[in-house]
Amino acid sequence: MNDKERLENRKQYVFLSVFFTIIVAVVLVISSLLVLLGVFLLRKLNIIKKLPEITDASTRWLLGITLSFSVLIGTGLSTAAMRAPLRLLEAYIDQVKELTAGNFEARIRIPAVLRPLRPFAELEDSFNALARELGRNEVLRSDFIRDFSHEFKTPIVSISGFAKLLKKENLTDDQRREYLDIIETESDRLSTMAMNVMDMSKLDNLDVLSDVATFNVSEQIRHCVLLLEKKWSEKNQDISVALQEYTVSGNADVLAEVWTNLLDNAVKFTPEGGKITVSAYEKEEMVCVEVRNIGTEIPEKDLPRIFDKFYQVDPSHAAEGNGLGLAICKRIVELHEGTISVTSTFGLTVFTVSLPKAG
């Protein structure tokens, strides 16, 4: 929350304080008027006759009666006036308990009369958004445990099976090399999955970057493209890298994971013989890097969740990852005070990373 929003909220809270103070004042005025009206009617009906003389005792008696009726009527009216906010607080506490108990369908509803007041509207919107996010994370967590358990078990079974085959004496050298290659590949896959989970956990608990330095991000991206040369060469893909020289401040080792993940995804989802383009430009003191690839576009319904942890758009590629790559990219970019976004239309998918330009 920035200073402008804090100031605006403070104004709203002051307004609410004044609003409820006015309500109490109005209630007291109304109660006093009702008492005076009652006394007037009693006098008119001769139930209270005019006293021949007004003594100190009678004055105190009348004052006591008036104050008592004012307090009783004022208390009743104040209770009625404050009933809606108190019921709202009670409902809010109940829904918080439901949310704590694991019921992520819990929602609060602000009465229509209070919705024009910004703090009440923000309370409803914030709580309901929190409940939806927690529910979505719970679904993703459950799916991840199921999928990750399956994906983790598959290479282990494969390694175990081929290790047993290697014990046979009648294998040819080619067969032994083939089985060893499979074991190596599956071992690397297990290692990658474990490292991704560890990286995500570490990044979630990281608030401040270490080893920050100014470096040439264009050169770093070119290096990442070369590191993935084997992958895009095997698919006969054409990678076009059009980069001027730009510098940013950050942790170079951590930021390299962003370019590696984005390029790896582009290679993975670009068909054989397809084209991938990497470009960069400046915009409002930001260095913007775009990774474009031709291929099957991301469905519109998946775009809002593309950076969620463990979320995978194409289950057919589950064996090649565990849905953490883009979540890791987003977290790293956020730590560098940047943004990452994606568009996907007409078979063209574009990931855009914006980072503050080094001063």
Sequence and secondary structure as in RCSB ss.txt:
>XXXX:A:sequence
MNDKERLENRKQYVFLSVFFTIIVAVVLVISSLLVLLGVFLLRKLNIIKKLPEITDASTRWLLGITLSFSVLIGT
GLSTAAMRAPLRLLEAYIDQVKELTAGNFEARIRIPAVLRPLRPFAELEDSFNALARELGRNEVLRSDFIRDFSH
EFKTPIVSISGFAKLLKKENLTDDQRREYLDIIETESDRLSTMAMNVMDMSKLDNLDVLSDVATFNVSEQIRHCV
LLLEKKWSEKNQDISVALQEYTVSGNADVLAEVWTNLLDNAVKFTPEGGKITVSAYEKEEMVCVEVRNIGTEIPE
KDLPRIFDKFYQVDPSHAAEGNGLGLAICKRIVELHEGTISVTSTFGLTVFTVSLPKAG
>XXXX:A:secstr
  HHHHHHHHHHHHHHHHHHHHHHHHHHHHHHHHHHHHHHHHHHTTSS   SS  HHHHHHHHHHHHHHHHHHHH
HHHHHHTHHHHHHHHHHHHHHHHHHTT TT      TTTTTSHHHHHHHHHHHHHHHHHHHHHHHHHHHHHHHHH
HHHHHHHHHHHHHHHHT TT  HHHHHHHHHHHHHHHHHHHHHHHHHHHHHHHHT  S SS EEEEHHHHHHHHH
HHTHHHHHHTT EEEEE    EEEE HHHHHHHHHHHHHHHHHHS TT EEEEEEEEETTEEEEEEEEESS   G
GGGGGTTSTT  S GGGGGG  S HHHHHHHHHHHTT EEEEEEETTEEEEEEEEEB  
